[in-house]
Amino acid sequence: MWSQPGSRLVGRISSLPSRGVRSVSSTTDWVRRCVSDYSIEVTPNQAKKLAFAEVLLPRTVVNVTNLVGSNIEDTIATCRSLADAKMIPVAHVPARSFETLVGVEDYLAKLKDVGVQECLVLGGGAPQPAGELHCAMQILESGLLQKYGFARIGVAAHPEGHPDVGEEVMTETLLCKAEWAKANGVDMYYETQFCFTPGPIIEWESRTRALLAKRLQMDEDSPGLPAVHLGVAGPAKIANLIKFSLMAGVGNSIRFVTKYTGNVLKLATTQAPDELITGLAAHQRETPGCLLRTLHFYPFGGVAATARWANSVVDGNFQLGVDESSFKLS
């Protein structure tokens, strides 16, 4: 149900260790592998200011938002521009923004026409549904994604929990989506909210892998389990990270706010996710079957700056700290 990384970085990572396989390869190699094949998120408004070919490598996976109150035609136009620029657009499909499945079908048909092969199906952030659709499962079970031939489907996951939905409900929903993907032969993955520290993520991954293996009747190291694309805040000023953490409003995000709000001097400094990435890379190295397959960057410090940072890491242009728990770009 998950695919090996795409081809856009072939030649840059060919010497790196395979995922989920123990190796004597260096920490540097595993950090590079952790970031390789990353995706990045853009809004249509951000996209209007970008020359994609100048900012992103060919075949970079780019998620295009469809936010509450935005114009759906802008999302479609952005996807077209990305496809024309040889990128891989992934369109957000938020259920609560559509009145009926008729509207969803019209949207999917237009996305297919502009070259979109992959969607991220979400409940959506609207406080009230626009109509009869209120959750992602209604779209998944409609058969529309298969009808229009979407090759891969992402769905949301929340390692730190959801501010409006209990953990038991979120876990059951996650498992039901995996059952749907298995029953329908769909290549599905989980894409998560942004996270800050590795410990809670590693615990969630281990727990989720065990639950999925039990529900789907597979081994925990089976490649048939859905992959996880972990959300990561790209390098950004701490003040910006606090703003988005408050919007997320759960778990580690709140602890991040508490840690920094009293330090005025720190607010203007930039924080990169190097400690998170080295922690995740170590977990991948030691865990055959680890579901964490790639990273999805939320570019709170700008799309171009985030892409430059990520590409530098994939190219190995960084120096590890003394204890190899962090790194700085060279």
Secondary structure as GFF3:
##gff-version 3
##sequence-region A 1 330
A	DSSP	alpha_helix	27	35	.	.	.	ID=ss1
A	DSSP	beta_strand	39	42	.	.	.	ID=ss2
A	DSSP	alpha_helix	44	47	.	.	.	ID=ss3
A	DSSP	alpha_helix	52	55	.	.	.	ID=ss4
A	DSSP	beta_strand	61	64	.	.	.	ID=ss5
A	DSSP	alpha_helix	72	84	.	.	.	ID=ss6
A	DSSP	beta_strand	88	94	.	.	.	ID=ss7
A	DSSP	three_ten_helix	95	97	.	.	.	ID=ss8
A	DSSP	alpha_helix	101	113	.	.	.	ID=ss9
A	DSSP	beta_strand	118	122	.	.	.	ID=ss10
A	DSSP	alpha_helix	136	140	.	.	.	ID=ss11
A	DSSP	alpha_helix	144	147	.	.	.	ID=ss12
A	DSSP	beta_strand	152	157	.	.	.	ID=ss13
A	DSSP	alpha_helix	167	184	.	.	.	ID=ss14
A	DSSP	beta_strand	187	195	.	.	.	ID=ss15
A	DSSP	alpha_helix	198	216	.	.	.	ID=ss16
A	DSSP	beta_strand	227	233	.	.	.	ID=ss17
A	DSSP	beta_strand	236	237	.	.	.	ID=ss18
A	DSSP	alpha_helix	238	248	.	.	.	ID=ss19
A	DSSP	alpha_helix	251	260	.	.	.	ID=ss20
A	DSSP	alpha_helix	264	267	.	.	.	ID=ss21
A	DSSP	beta_strand	270	271	.	.	.	ID=ss22
A	DSSP	alpha_helix	274	286	.	.	.	ID=ss23
A	DSSP	beta_strand	292	298	.	.	.	ID=ss24
A	DSSP	alpha_helix	303	314	.	.	.	ID=ss25
A	DSSP	beta_strand	318	320	.	.	.	ID=ss26
A	DSSP	beta_strand	327	329	.	.	.	ID=ss27
###
